[in-house]
Amino acid sequence: MLRRLLVLIVPLLVALVAALGVPLAVAVVQRESQETYLDRLGDASRFASLAENALASDRLTALREELVRYDGLYGIPAALVGTDGTVLEASRRPFPLTDPNVQVGLRAAFGGYRGETDQSVWPWERVDLVVVEPVGRDSEVVAAVVTISPTDGLRSAILRQWGVLALIGLVPLLGVVAVAWPMSRWVLRPVRRLDEATAAVAAGRLDARANEVGGPPELRRLAGSFNAMVDVVGRALRRQRAFVSDASHQLRNPLASLRLAVDDLEHHVVDDAGREAQRIAVDEAEEMGRVLDTLLAATRLDSASAAEPVDVDTLLATHVPGWRALAGAVDLEVAVPPGLRVLEPPGGLGSVLDELVGNAIRLSGGTRVRVWGRVAEGRVELHVTDDGTGLSDEERADARSRFWRAPRHQNIAGTGLGLAICAELIESAGGELDLRPVEPHGLDVVIRLSA
């Protein structure tokens, strides 16, 4: 936000300086050009006065010497041109009468008036300043004095003054920017602290609070509202955790007692129908225990810690033996490249892989399960692939919902919460869990985590 604010302020300051500096730069060009033109016009007028007397007495030697001396002193060629376009006297030969500006000035002078007086010279224009002064009055013009002044010095002077103007404009601009930087940081400090508090709360630190003292009134009110919201969320989570603790204690004891009572019934049942009913009751009690465990695990997700890095090699070395024991006749292959290190989701990546591999072995109906991995686009992908019956498009869309089970798995032990919990765990670590079909049949469960 600080950079955006400076990007907004600095162009406005540059536009303001430009709005003031450009007219001043134009004024400098006009003033310097006008002063130089008036100086050259004075010289040309003096030569015109001398030429008028010289032509009247038919003595041009003194005029020629004056023109040569002027050219040698200032480096400005000057000439006396007759009305027929011939050069009567000049400070140097040949004199450049073919210059378009000279031709325009001569036509105006022979018409009895001066040519264009506004001859602004810009620093990037390599042109000469041409001044043509008629000799005589009105219709009695008998010749014209032409001076062609190089403008190197004039353009250099304009550039120097432009440089001074640029420095004068740059100093306050830099000063304003230097003041705007700490001022912007000071103004945005409450926003930055509020952002830090939000990130801390998102990371699970519910004791983090935003500063309600400094900053503008609007931000103080926002910080107060944020703190009140965090208090409400914290109280709700504490009540939820208290409920989880109480439910874990209050439900497990009656459930254990119920299980023992049902088991004791086995010795009092003598007929086949009674024994079948007792077996069903035992299975239901076990199922109730599994549902209770998974519900408690799902409830604890919100209070889990932040993700931490884990070595995949170490994790696999711990869990693969258990997978092989569970696999039995199913062929289990593990092909994960060594050296992978990922951000482990709360609750452990191992428990997620246990659930996925267990589902593939128990529920897929396949004969082969493959656990493999790779690095793709800066993230680590772990795949659990089987060659079983797989899931349809509609079933894959619903599989991550809580308590969802495929119709063909209704008679297999399970709660329908395992995959949903795994997806939430992976997402809490900033990852993704995706279900893909395998050709010609099977299912590929993909876990993407940050490296």
Disulfide bonds with the S-S distance in Angstrom:
none
